[in-house]
Amino acid sequence: MTQFDLFVATRASHAALLPVVLIASFINEARPAPIINIG
């Protein structure tokens, strides 16, 4: 696997995860209490 293949795979995985992150952040904003409480 070349650096370019790794770059493309990373970009593809980020593009696939982006909607999940947006939905998770939207749900987190919609709720008064945070889903993930750090600290």
C-alpha positions in Angstrom: 0.0 0.0 0.0 1.4 3.3 -1.0 1.1 6.6 0.8 -1.5 7.7 -1.8 -3.6 4.6 -1.1 -3.4 5.3 2.6 -4.3 8.9 2.0 -7.4 7.9 -0.1 -8.5 5.3 2.5 -8.1 7.8 5.3 -10.1 10.4 3.4 -12.8 7.9 2.6 -13.1 6.8 6.2 -13.3 10.5 7.3 -16.0 11.1 4.8 -17.9 8.1 6.0 -17.6 9.2 9.7 -18.6 12.8 9.1 -22.4 12.2 9.0 -22.1 10.1 12.2 -20.2 12.9 14.0 -22.7 15.5 12.8 -25.6 13.5 14.0 -23.9 12.7 17.3 -23.2 16.4 17.9 -26.7 17.3 16.9 -28.1 14.9 19.5 -25.7 16.2 22.0 -26.9 19.7 21.4 -30.5 18.8 21.5 -30.2 17.2 25.0 -29.7 19.3 28.1 -27.2 16.8 29.6 -24.1 15.8 27.7 -24.0 12.2 26.5 -20.2 12.0 27.1 -19.2 13.6 30.4 -15.4 14.0 30.6 -14.0 14.7 34.0 
